[in-house]
Amino acid sequence: MRPVGVAALVIAVAMLGAPGSTHAAPVAPVAPVADAAKTRVGPKGRAFYNPPRPLPAGRAGALIWARPIPAPKGAKAWKVLYRSTLHNGKAVAVSGLVVAPARKPPRGGRRVVAWAHGTLGGARNCAPSIPGNPARNLASYYTYTSPYFLDVGVPALTRFLRAGYVVTATDYQGLGTPGVHQYVVGATEAHNVLDSVKAAKQIDAAGAGNEVVVLGWSQGGGAAIFAGQAAAASYGKPLRVRGIAALAPAADIGPEFALQTPPGPTSPSSPFHDAVLGLNVFRGFAAAYPELDTDSVVAPPGRQALRALDVECTIHVADVLQELGTDPATMFTRPIPAEWQRRLDENTAGNESTVAPLLVMQGTADTVVNPNGSTQYVQRACNFGQPVDYSVYQGANHQTIPFVAQNKYVRWIADRFARKRAASNCPP
């Protein structure tokens, strides 16, 4: 994230975008409905994302319904709708995916990788489980081969399946399902991630167990860290979180908005992209915290773009701003009011311990998540005694980091499940 002066509220939230790979795995036929034994089968199409009213009773993570979808060869996959909670404990429905090896699960259940995706937007149609064939290796919007209008899939999915893991992928609250997405509100996203694993445990054919490593990217990198912090505070029991791997995480929000982070790399499109990320933050926080008013931070020239986030995804709105020649400096007011800064600071990662070791991976050429913000997060995280492995990739940008770092995090996740000692490069 880069600083955000009045002159360009290049809203230093430069953190939360997302891109990926184009390598698709062979797709197996849709699993029969019987594979979702003891589970209500959800409706087809967009109706899947409309939860029953009232919401069925149950605990956080209770599965509302599931529907088999195409999966990589040798695997089974389901769309799921499950109960979760907002930061204040209010129950909501959240959608997502569960993908598992097709073979019989071992006694005691399979280990689980819980994926937390990067920024896609705030509108319901920005959920990554909506496009066709979402149970696939990550496909980047920024390629000539992706058929999707946003990033779809999970990095290293087929590698995780070959290792015998179940993979869950939350959409987060408000993407797919009703309600305003509480973008980068740490506790809400953490609950959504951990509850996706509880939901997977209720699909017998998936065979999900209690051992979990959380992997996230950008917005999802921050969500992964907050999931580790929430698990340390006992949210998610009986799950046992063994590690948190964060790719270019949105973890330095408070200092970024307070202009306390040194500037990072930029690109010609950075002001427009960063402005939309800032609008996403303000929209999501206003939904989460009733005392916050977007009119106090979004100036009149920015309010039409703010409303556009109800129906358009992040990349679309950024393209509109650039095409229309909108000046991001006119869209926001400064300084950030104290009541807003307080909530931004509360949702800054690294002020509490995580329950397990951390792996943080950051590219030096990232124009979306400021590498200096990741470094500041790591400095905070090192204060709590958990091992922190901070891996920096020279020349890697936000779009390439899930791929250049893939061997590292795949091995690191396997080591956490094997209960090996985690490396740390925190200062002594």
C-alpha positions as a Markdown table, in Angstrom:
| # | Residue | x | y | z |
|---|---|---|---|---|
| 1 | Met | 0.0 | 0.0 | 0.0 |
| 2 | Arg | 1.2 | 3.4 | -0.8 |
| 3 | Pro | 0.6 | 6.6 | 1.1 |
| 4 | Val | -2.5 | 8.5 | 0.4 |
| 5 | Gly | -2.0 | 12.2 | 0.4 |
| 6 | Val | -4.9 | 14.5 | 0.0 |
| 7 | Ala | -3.5 | 15.1 | -3.5 |
| 8 | Ala | -4.2 | 11.5 | -4.5 |
| 9 | Leu | -6.0 | 9.5 | -1.9 |
| 10 | Val | -4.1 | 6.8 | -3.5 |
| 11 | Ile | -5.7 | 5.1 | -0.7 |
| 12 | Ala | -3.0 | 3.3 | 0.6 |
| 13 | Val | -5.1 | 0.3 | 0.9 |
| 14 | Ala | -3.0 | -1.0 | -2.0 |
| 15 | Met | -3.4 | -4.4 | -0.7 |
| 16 | Leu | -6.2 | -6.4 | -1.6 |
| 17 | Gly | -6.3 | -7.3 | -5.3 |
| 18 | Ala | -5.8 | -10.7 | -6.7 |
| 19 | Pro | -4.7 | -12.6 | -9.8 |
| 20 | Gly | -3.5 | -16.1 | -10.6 |
| 21 | Ser | -2.8 | -18.9 | -13.0 |
| 22 | Thr | -4.3 | -20.3 | -16.1 |
| 23 | His | -3.4 | -24.0 | -15.7 |
| 24 | Ala | -6.7 | -25.9 | -15.7 |
| 25 | Ala | -6.9 | -29.5 | -14.5 |
| 26 | Pro | -9.1 | -32.1 | -16.2 |
| 27 | Val | -12.6 | -31.9 | -14.9 |
| 28 | Ala | -14.4 | -35.0 | -13.7 |
| 29 | Pro | -18.1 | -35.5 | -14.1 |
| 30 | Val | -20.4 | -34.0 | -11.5 |
| 31 | Ala | -20.6 | -36.2 | -8.4 |
| 32 | Pro | -24.0 | -37.8 | -7.8 |
| 33 | Val | -26.3 | -36.2 | -5.3 |
| 34 | Ala | -25.8 | -39.2 | -3.0 |
| 35 | Asp | -22.2 | -38.0 | -2.3 |
| 36 | Ala | -23.7 | -35.2 | -0.3 |
| 37 | Ala | -25.3 | -37.7 | 2.0 |
| 38 | Lys | -27.4 | -36.4 | 4.9 |
| 39 | Thr | -27.1 | -32.9 | 3.4 |
| 40 | Arg | -29.9 | -30.9 | 1.9 |
| 41 | Val | -29.3 | -30.3 | -1.8 |
| 42 | Gly | -29.4 | -26.6 | -2.7 |
| 43 | Pro | -31.2 | -25.2 | -5.7 |
| 44 | Lys | -29.6 | -24.6 | -9.1 |
| 45 | Gly | -28.2 | -21.3 | -10.4 |
| 46 | Arg | -28.3 | -18.1 | -8.5 |
| 47 | Ala | -31.1 | -19.3 | -6.3 |
| 48 | Phe | -28.4 | -21.3 | -4.5 |
| 49 | Tyr | -27.2 | -18.1 | -2.9 |
| 50 | Asn | -30.5 | -17.1 | -1.5 |
| 51 | Pro | -30.7 | -18.6 | 2.0 |
| 52 | Pro | -34.0 | -19.7 | 3.6 |
| 53 | Arg | -35.9 | -17.1 | 5.6 |
| 54 | Pro | -35.6 | -17.3 | 8.5 |
| 55 | Leu | -32.1 | -18.7 | 8.6 |
| 56 | Pro | -32.1 | -22.3 | 9.8 |
| 57 | Ala | -31.1 | -22.7 | 13.4 |
| 58 | Gly | -27.7 | -24.0 | 14.2 |
| 59 | Arg | -24.2 | -23.2 | 15.3 |
| 60 | Ala | -21.6 | -21.3 | 13.3 |
| 61 | Gly | -20.4 | -23.6 | 10.5 |
| 62 | Ala | -23.8 | -25.4 | 10.3 |
| 63 | Leu | -24.3 | -26.5 | 6.7 |
| 64 | Ile | -27.5 | -25.2 | 5.2 |
| 65 | Trp | -27.2 | -27.0 | 1.9 |
| 66 | Ala | -24.7 | -28.2 | -0.7 |
| 67 | Arg | -24.7 | -29.0 | -4.4 |
| 68 | Pro | -22.3 | -31.2 | -6.4 |
| 69 | Ile | -20.3 | -29.4 | -9.1 |
| 70 | Pro | -17.6 | -30.4 | -11.6 |
| 71 | Ala | -14.2 | -31.2 | -10.0 |
| 72 | Pro | -10.7 | -32.0 | -11.1 |
| 73 | Lys | -10.1 | -35.5 | -12.2 |
| 74 | Gly | -9.9 | -37.8 | -9.1 |
| 75 | Ala | -11.8 | -35.4 | -6.9 |
| 76 | Lys | -15.3 | -34.3 | -5.9 |
| 77 | Ala | -16.6 | -30.8 | -5.3 |
| 78 | Trp | -19.6 | -29.0 | -3.9 |
| 79 | Lys | -20.9 | -25.5 | -3.7 |
| 80 | Val | -21.9 | -24.9 | -0.1 |
| 81 | Leu | -24.1 | -22.5 | 1.9 |
| 82 | Tyr | -23.4 | -22.4 | 5.6 |
| 83 | Arg | -24.0 | -20.4 | 8.8 |
| 84 | Ser | -21.3 | -18.0 | 10.0 |
| 85 | Thr | -21.2 | -14.9 | 12.1 |
| 86 | Leu | -20.2 | -11.3 | 11.6 |
| 87 | His | -17.7 | -9.6 | 13.9 |
| 88 | Asn | -20.5 | -8.7 | 16.3 |
| 89 | Gly | -21.8 | -12.3 | 16.5 |
| 90 | Lys | -24.8 | -11.8 | 14.2 |
| 91 | Ala | -25.6 | -15.0 | 12.2 |
| 92 | Val | -25.4 | -14.8 | 8.4 |
| 93 | Ala | -25.4 | -17.2 | 5.5 |
| 94 | Val | -22.1 | -17.6 | 3.6 |
| 95 | Ser | -21.4 | -19.4 | 0.4 |
| 96 | Gly | -18.2 | -21.2 | -0.9 |
| 97 | Leu | -16.7 | -24.4 | -2.1 |
| 98 | Val | -15.5 | -27.7 | -0.8 |
| 99 | Val | -13.2 | -29.9 | -2.9 |
| 100 | Ala | -11.9 | -33.3 | -1.8 |
| 101 | Pro | -10.1 | -36.4 | -3.2 |
| 102 | Ala | -12.6 | -38.9 | -4.5 |
| 103 | Arg | -11.1 | -41.9 | -2.7 |
| 104 | Lys | -12.3 | -43.0 | 0.7 |
| 105 | Pro | -11.1 | -40.7 | 3.5 |
| 106 | Pro | -8.8 | -42.0 | 6.2 |
| 107 | Arg | -9.9 | -42.8 | 9.7 |
| 108 | Gly | -9.9 | -39.6 | 11.6 |
| 109 | Gly | -10.5 | -37.4 | 8.6 |
| 110 | Arg | -8.5 | -35.6 | 6.0 |
| 111 | Arg | -6.4 | -32.5 | 6.7 |
| 112 | Val | -7.9 | -29.3 | 5.4 |
| 113 | Val | -6.4 | -26.3 | 3.5 |
| 114 | Ala | -8.8 | -23.3 | 4.0 |
| 115 | Trp | -8.4 | -20.9 | 1.1 |
| 116 | Ala | -9.1 | -17.2 | 1.5 |
| 117 | His | -9.3 | -15.3 | -1.8 |
| 118 | Gly | -8.1 | -11.8 | -2.7 |
| 119 | Thr | -10.1 | -8.7 | -3.5 |
| 120 | Leu | -12.8 | -9.2 | -6.1 |
| 121 | Gly | -15.3 | -6.5 | -5.1 |
| 122 | Gly | -18.3 | -6.0 | -2.8 |
| 123 | Ala | -21.3 | -6.9 | -5.0 |
| 124 | Arg | -23.0 | -10.2 | -4.7 |
| 125 | Asn | -22.1 | -11.2 | -8.3 |
| 126 | Cys | -18.3 | -10.9 | -7.4 |
| 127 | Ala | -18.3 | -14.3 | -5.5 |
| 128 | Pro | -15.7 | -16.5 | -7.0 |
| 129 | Ser | -17.9 | -19.6 | -6.7 |
| 130 | Ile | -20.4 | -18.3 | -9.1 |
| 131 | Pro | -18.6 | -18.7 | -12.5 |
| 132 | Gly | -18.7 | -22.1 | -14.2 |
| 133 | Asn | -16.0 | -24.6 | -13.1 |
| 134 | Pro | -14.9 | -22.7 | -9.9 |
| 135 | Ala | -13.3 | -25.8 | -8.4 |
| 136 | Arg | -10.0 | -25.4 | -10.4 |
| 137 | Asn | -6.5 | -24.2 | -10.2 |
| 138 | Leu | -6.4 | -20.4 | -9.9 |
| 139 | Ala | -7.2 | -18.6 | -13.2 |
| 140 | Ser | -6.1 | -15.0 | -13.4 |
| 141 | Tyr | -8.2 | -12.3 | -14.9 |
| 142 | Tyr | -4.9 | -10.8 | -16.2 |
| 143 | Thr | -4.2 | -13.4 | -18.9 |
| 144 | Tyr | -5.2 | -14.0 | -22.5 |
| 145 | Thr | -6.7 | -17.4 | -21.7 |
| 146 | Ser | -9.0 | -16.9 | -18.7 |
| 147 | Pro | -12.7 | -17.0 | -19.7 |
| 148 | Tyr | -13.7 | -15.3 | -16.4 |
| 149 | Phe | -14.4 | -11.7 | -15.5 |
| 150 | Leu | -12.6 | -12.1 | -12.2 |
| 151 | Asp | -10.1 | -14.4 | -10.5 |
| 152 | Val | -11.5 | -17.9 | -10.1 |
| 153 | Gly | -10.1 | -20.9 | -8.4 |
| 154 | Val | -7.5 | -21.9 | -5.7 |
| 155 | Pro | -3.7 | -21.9 | -6.3 |
| 156 | Ala | -2.1 | -25.3 | -6.2 |
| 157 | Leu | -5.6 | -26.9 | -5.8 |
| 158 | Thr | -4.6 | -30.1 | -7.7 |
| 159 | Arg | -1.4 | -30.4 | -5.7 |
| 160 | Phe | -3.3 | -30.2 | -2.5 |
| 161 | Leu | -5.8 | -32.8 | -3.7 |
| 162 | Arg | -2.9 | -35.2 | -4.7 |
| 163 | Ala | -1.6 | -34.7 | -1.1 |
| 164 | Gly | -4.9 | -36.0 | 0.2 |
| 165 | Tyr | -6.2 | -32.7 | 1.6 |
| 166 | Val | -9.7 | -31.3 | 1.6 |
| 167 | Val | -9.8 | -27.7 | 0.3 |
| 168 | Thr | -12.4 | -25.2 | 1.4 |
| 169 | Ala | -12.9 | -21.8 | -0.3 |
| 170 | Thr | -15.2 | -19.2 | 1.3 |
| 171 | Asp | -16.8 | -16.5 | -0.7 |
| 172 | Tyr | -17.0 | -14.3 | 2.4 |
| 173 | Gln | -20.2 | -12.8 | 3.7 |
| 174 | Gly | -22.0 | -10.5 | 1.2 |
| 175 | Leu | -20.4 | -12.0 | -1.9 |
| 176 | Gly | -22.9 | -14.4 | -3.4 |
| 177 | Thr | -25.2 | -14.1 | -0.4 |
| 178 | Pro | -27.3 | -11.1 | 0.7 |
| 179 | Gly | -25.9 | -8.3 | 2.8 |
| 180 | Val | -23.1 | -5.7 | 2.3 |
| 181 | His | -19.7 | -7.3 | 2.3 |
| 182 | Gln | -17.7 | -6.3 | 5.3 |
| 183 | Tyr | -14.5 | -5.9 | 3.4 |
| 184 | Val | -11.3 | -6.4 | 5.5 |
| 185 | Val | -13.3 | -6.4 | 8.7 |
| 186 | Gly | -10.9 | -9.0 | 10.3 |
| 187 | Ala | -13.2 | -10.9 | 12.6 |
| 188 | Thr | -16.0 | -11.3 | 10.1 |
| 189 | Glu | -13.6 | -12.7 | 7.5 |
| 190 | Ala | -11.9 | -14.9 | 10.0 |
| 191 | His | -15.2 | -16.4 | 11.0 |
| 192 | Asn | -16.2 | -17.0 | 7.4 |
| 193 | Val | -12.9 | -18.8 | 6.7 |
| 194 | Leu | -13.0 | -21.1 | 9.8 |
| 195 | Asp | -16.7 | -21.8 | 9.5 |
| 196 | Ser | -16.1 | -23.1 | 5.9 |
| 197 | Val | -14.1 | -25.9 | 7.4 |
| 198 | Lys | -16.8 | -26.8 | 9.9 |
| 199 | Ala | -19.3 | -26.9 | 7.0 |
| 200 | Ala | -17.0 | -29.2 | 5.0 |
| 201 | Lys | -17.0 | -31.6 | 8.0 |
| 202 | Gln | -20.7 | -32.2 | 7.4 |
| 203 | Ile | -20.3 | -33.6 | 3.9 |
| 204 | Asp | -19.5 | -37.2 | 4.6 |
| 205 | Ala | -17.9 | -37.9 | 1.2 |
| 206 | Ala | -15.4 | -35.0 | 1.8 |
| 207 | Gly | -14.1 | -36.6 | 4.9 |
| 208 | Ala | -12.7 | -33.3 | 6.4 |
| 209 | Gly | -11.0 | -33.6 | 9.8 |
| 210 | Asn | -10.1 | -31.0 | 12.4 |
| 211 | Glu | -6.5 | -30.2 | 11.3 |
| 212 | Val | -6.3 | -27.0 | 9.3 |
| 213 | Val | -3.8 | -24.7 | 7.6 |
| 214 | Val | -5.2 | -21.4 | 6.3 |
| 215 | Leu | -3.8 | -20.0 | 3.0 |
| 216 | Gly | -4.8 | -16.6 | 1.9 |
| 217 | Trp | -3.8 | -14.0 | -0.7 |
| 218 | Ser | -4.1 | -10.2 | -0.5 |
| 219 | Gln | -7.5 | -9.5 | 1.2 |
| 220 | Gly | -7.4 | -13.2 | 2.0 |
| 221 | Gly | -3.9 | -13.0 | 3.4 |
| 222 | Gly | -5.3 | -10.6 | 6.0 |
| 223 | Ala | -8.3 | -12.9 | 6.5 |
| 224 | Ala | -5.9 | -15.8 | 7.1 |
| 225 | Ile | -4.0 | -14.0 | 9.7 |
| 226 | Phe | -7.1 | -12.9 | 11.5 |
| 227 | Ala | -8.3 | -16.5 | 11.3 |
| 228 | Gly | -5.1 | -17.5 | 13.2 |
| 229 | Gln | -5.8 | -14.7 | 15.7 |
| 230 | Ala | -9.4 | -15.8 | 16.1 |
| 231 | Ala | -8.4 | -19.4 | 16.6 |
| 232 | Ala | -6.0 | -18.3 | 19.4 |
| 233 | Ala | -9.1 | -16.8 | 21.1 |
| 234 | Ser | -10.9 | -20.2 | 20.7 |
| 235 | Tyr | -13.1 | -19.3 | 17.8 |
| 236 | Gly | -13.4 | -22.3 | 15.5 |
| 237 | Lys | -13.2 | -25.1 | 18.1 |
| 238 | Pro | -12.8 | -28.1 | 17.6 |
| 239 | Leu | -10.6 | -27.2 | 14.7 |
| 240 | Arg | -6.9 | -27.2 | 15.2 |
| 241 | Val | -5.2 | -24.6 | 13.1 |
| 242 | Arg | -1.6 | -25.7 | 12.4 |
| 243 | Gly | -0.4 | -22.8 | 10.4 |
| 244 | Ile | -1.2 | -19.6 | 8.5 |
| 245 | Ala | 0.3 | -18.8 | 5.1 |
| 246 | Ala | -0.3 | -15.3 | 3.8 |
| 247 | Leu | 0.5 | -14.1 | 0.3 |
| 248 | Ala | 0.9 | -10.3 | 0.0 |
| 249 | Pro | -1.5 | -9.9 | 3.0 |
| 250 | Ala | -3.8 | -6.9 | 3.6 |
| 251 | Ala | -2.3 | -6.6 | 7.1 |
| 252 | Asp | -1.3 | -3.0 | 7.6 |
| 253 | Ile | -4.6 | -1.1 | 7.1 |
| 254 | Gly | -4.4 | 1.3 | 10.1 |
| 255 | Pro | -0.9 | 2.6 | 9.4 |
| 256 | Glu | -1.6 | 2.9 | 5.7 |
| 257 | Phe | -4.5 | 5.2 | 6.2 |
| 258 | Ala | -2.7 | 7.1 | 8.9 |
| 259 | Leu | 0.2 | 7.6 | 6.3 |
| 260 | Gln | 2.6 | 5.8 | 8.6 |
| 261 | Thr | 3.9 | 3.4 | 5.9 |
| 262 | Pro | 6.7 | 4.3 | 3.6 |
| 263 | Pro | 5.7 | 4.5 | -0.1 |
| 264 | Gly | 5.9 | 1.3 | -2.2 |
| 265 | Pro | 6.0 | 0.6 | -5.9 |
| 266 | Thr | 3.4 | 2.2 | -8.2 |
| 267 | Ser | 2.1 | 1.7 | -11.7 |
| 268 | Pro | 0.1 | 4.1 | -14.1 |
| 269 | Ser | -3.2 | 2.4 | -13.0 |
| 270 | Ser | -2.4 | 2.5 | -9.3 |
| 271 | Pro | -4.3 | 5.7 | -8.4 |
| 272 | Phe | -7.5 | 4.3 | -9.9 |
| 273 | His | -7.1 | 0.8 | -8.5 |
| 274 | Asp | -6.2 | 2.2 | -5.0 |
| 275 | Ala | -9.1 | 4.5 | -5.1 |
| 276 | Val | -11.5 | 1.6 | -5.6 |
| 277 | Leu | -9.9 | -0.4 | -2.8 |
| 278 | Gly | -10.4 | 2.6 | -0.5 |
| 279 | Leu | -14.0 | 2.8 | -1.5 |
| 280 | Asn | -14.4 | -0.9 | -0.7 |
| 281 | Val | -12.9 | -0.3 | 2.7 |
| 282 | Phe | -15.2 | 2.5 | 3.5 |
| 283 | Arg | -18.3 | 0.7 | 2.2 |
| 284 | Gly | -17.4 | -2.5 | 4.2 |
| 285 | Phe | -16.6 | -0.6 | 7.4 |
| 286 | Ala | -19.8 | 1.5 | 7.2 |
| 287 | Ala | -21.8 | -1.8 | 7.0 |
| 288 | Ala | -19.9 | -3.3 | 10.0 |
| 289 | Tyr | -19.9 | -0.2 | 12.3 |
| 290 | Pro | -23.1 | 1.8 | 12.4 |
| 291 | Glu | -21.4 | 4.9 | 13.8 |
| 292 | Leu | -19.4 | 5.4 | 10.6 |
| 293 | Asp | -20.7 | 7.6 | 7.8 |
| 294 | Thr | -19.2 | 7.3 | 4.4 |
| 295 | Asp | -20.1 | 11.0 | 3.7 |
| 296 | Ser | -17.3 | 11.9 | 6.1 |
| 297 | Val | -14.6 | 10.2 | 4.1 |
| 298 | Val | -16.0 | 10.0 | 0.5 |
| 299 | Ala | -16.4 | 13.4 | -1.2 |
| 300 | Pro | -19.3 | 14.0 | -3.6 |
| 301 | Pro | -17.2 | 13.2 | -6.7 |
| 302 | Gly | -16.5 | 9.7 | -5.3 |
| 303 | Arg | -20.1 | 8.8 | -4.3 |
| 304 | Gln | -21.3 | 7.5 | -7.6 |
| 305 | Ala | -18.3 | 5.1 | -7.7 |
| 306 | Leu | -19.1 | 4.1 | -4.2 |
| 307 | Arg | -22.7 | 3.2 | -5.2 |
| 308 | Ala | -21.3 | 1.3 | -8.2 |
| 309 | Leu | -19.7 | -1.2 | -5.9 |
| 310 | Asp | -23.3 | -2.5 | -5.2 |
| 311 | Val | -23.4 | -4.0 | -8.7 |
| 312 | Glu | -19.8 | -3.9 | -10.1 |
| 313 | Cys | -16.6 | -5.7 | -9.2 |
| 314 | Thr | -13.4 | -3.9 | -8.3 |
| 315 | Ile | -11.6 | -4.2 | -11.7 |
| 316 | His | -14.8 | -2.9 | -13.5 |
| 317 | Val | -15.1 | 0.2 | -11.3 |
| 318 | Ala | -11.3 | 0.9 | -11.6 |
| 319 | Asp | -11.6 | 0.7 | -15.4 |
| 320 | Val | -14.5 | 3.1 | -15.4 |
| 321 | Leu | -12.6 | 5.7 | -13.3 |
| 322 | Gln | -9.6 | 5.5 | -15.6 |
| 323 | Glu | -11.7 | 5.6 | -18.8 |
| 324 | Leu | -13.6 | 8.7 | -17.6 |
| 325 | Gly | -10.5 | 10.4 | -16.5 |
| 326 | Thr | -11.7 | 10.7 | -12.9 |
| 327 | Asp | -9.2 | 12.3 | -10.6 |
| 328 | Pro | -8.9 | 10.1 | -7.5 |
| 329 | Ala | -7.7 | 13.1 | -5.5 |
| 330 | Thr | -11.2 | 14.6 | -5.7 |
| 331 | Met | -13.0 | 11.5 | -4.4 |
| 332 | Phe | -12.0 | 11.6 | -0.8 |
| 333 | Thr | -11.7 | 13.9 | 2.2 |
| 334 | Arg | -8.7 | 14.1 | 4.5 |
| 335 | Pro | -7.7 | 13.7 | 7.2 |
| 336 | Ile | -9.3 | 10.4 | 8.2 |
| 337 | Pro | -11.7 | 11.1 | 11.1 |
| 338 | Ala | -10.8 | 9.7 | 14.5 |
| 339 | Glu | -13.8 | 7.3 | 14.6 |
| 340 | Trp | -12.7 | 5.8 | 11.3 |
| 341 | Gln | -9.1 | 5.6 | 12.2 |
| 342 | Arg | -10.0 | 3.7 | 15.4 |
| 343 | Arg | -11.8 | 1.0 | 13.5 |
| 344 | Leu | -9.0 | 0.8 | 10.9 |
| 345 | Asp | -6.5 | 0.3 | 13.7 |
| 346 | Glu | -8.7 | -2.4 | 15.2 |
| 347 | Asn | -8.6 | -4.3 | 11.9 |
| 348 | Thr | -4.9 | -4.1 | 11.5 |
| 349 | Ala | -3.3 | -7.5 | 11.8 |
| 350 | Gly | -0.4 | -8.3 | 14.2 |
| 351 | Asn | -1.7 | -6.7 | 17.4 |
| 352 | Glu | -2.5 | -10.1 | 18.8 |
| 353 | Ser | -0.8 | -13.5 | 18.6 |
| 354 | Thr | -1.9 | -16.2 | 16.1 |
| 355 | Val | -2.5 | -19.7 | 17.3 |
| 356 | Ala | 0.2 | -21.3 | 15.0 |
| 357 | Pro | 3.3 | -20.4 | 13.0 |
| 358 | Leu | 3.1 | -17.9 | 10.2 |
| 359 | Leu | 4.5 | -17.8 | 6.6 |
| 360 | Val | 4.4 | -14.4 | 4.9 |
| 361 | Met | 5.3 | -14.2 | 1.2 |
| 362 | Gln | 5.8 | -10.8 | -0.5 |
| 363 | Gly | 7.0 | -9.7 | -3.9 |
| 364 | Thr | 9.2 | -6.6 | -4.1 |
| 365 | Ala | 7.5 | -5.3 | -7.2 |
| 366 | Asp | 4.0 | -5.4 | -5.8 |
| 367 | Thr | 2.0 | -2.3 | -6.7 |
| 368 | Val | -1.2 | -3.5 | -4.9 |
| 369 | Val | 0.0 | -4.5 | -1.5 |
| 370 | Asn | 2.9 | -2.2 | -0.4 |
| 371 | Pro | 5.9 | -4.4 | 0.6 |
| 372 | Asn | 6.7 | -1.9 | 3.3 |
| 373 | Gly | 3.3 | -2.6 | 4.9 |
| 374 | Ser | 4.0 | -6.4 | 4.9 |
| 375 | Thr | 7.4 | -5.7 | 6.6 |
| 376 | Gln | 5.7 | -3.6 | 9.3 |
| 377 | Tyr | 3.1 | -6.4 | 9.9 |
| 378 | Val | 5.9 | -8.9 | 10.3 |
| 379 | Gln | 7.6 | -6.7 | 12.8 |
| 380 | Arg | 4.4 | -6.7 | 14.9 |
| 381 | Ala | 3.9 | -10.4 | 14.5 |
| 382 | Cys | 7.4 | -11.2 | 15.7 |
| 383 | Asn | 6.5 | -9.7 | 19.1 |
| 384 | Phe | 4.4 | -12.7 | 20.2 |
| 385 | Gly | 6.7 | -15.7 | 20.1 |
| 386 | Gln | 5.2 | -17.7 | 17.2 |
| 387 | Pro | 7.6 | -18.6 | 14.4 |
| 388 | Val | 7.3 | -16.1 | 11.5 |
| 389 | Asp | 9.0 | -17.1 | 8.2 |
| 390 | Tyr | 9.1 | -13.9 | 6.1 |
| 391 | Ser | 9.9 | -14.8 | 2.5 |
| 392 | Val | 10.6 | -12.0 | 0.0 |
| 393 | Tyr | 10.6 | -12.6 | -3.7 |
| 394 | Gln | 12.7 | -10.1 | -5.8 |
| 395 | Gly | 10.8 | -8.8 | -8.8 |
| 396 | Ala | 7.6 | -10.7 | -8.0 |
| 397 | Asn | 4.4 | -8.6 | -8.3 |
| 398 | His | 0.9 | -9.0 | -6.9 |
| 399 | Gln | -0.2 | -11.1 | -9.8 |
| 400 | Thr | 2.8 | -13.5 | -9.8 |
| 401 | Ile | 3.4 | -14.1 | -6.1 |
| 402 | Pro | 0.9 | -17.1 | -5.8 |
| 403 | Phe | 3.0 | -18.9 | -8.5 |
| 404 | Val | 6.6 | -17.9 | -7.8 |
| 405 | Ala | 6.0 | -18.8 | -4.1 |
| 406 | Gln | 3.9 | -22.0 | -4.7 |
| 407 | Asn | 6.6 | -24.5 | -4.0 |
| 408 | Lys | 7.4 | -22.7 | -0.8 |
| 409 | Tyr | 3.9 | -22.7 | 0.7 |
| 410 | Val | 3.0 | -26.2 | -0.5 |
| 411 | Arg | 6.0 | -27.6 | 1.3 |
| 412 | Trp | 5.5 | -25.4 | 4.3 |
| 413 | Ile | 1.9 | -26.6 | 4.6 |
| 414 | Ala | 2.9 | -30.2 | 4.4 |
| 415 | Asp | 5.5 | -29.6 | 7.2 |
| 416 | Arg | 2.8 | -28.0 | 9.4 |
| 417 | Phe | 0.6 | -31.1 | 9.1 |
| 418 | Ala | 3.7 | -33.3 | 9.7 |
| 419 | Arg | 4.2 | -31.3 | 12.9 |
| 420 | Lys | 7.7 | -30.3 | 12.0 |
| 421 | Arg | 9.5 | -27.5 | 13.7 |
| 422 | Ala | 8.7 | -24.2 | 11.9 |
| 423 | Ala | 11.5 | -21.9 | 10.8 |
| 424 | Ser | 11.5 | -18.3 | 11.8 |
| 425 | Asn | 13.6 | -15.3 | 10.7 |
| 426 | Cys | 12.3 | -13.0 | 13.5 |
| 427 | Pro | 15.2 | -11.1 | 15.2 |
| 428 | Pro | 16.4 | -12.9 | 18.4 |
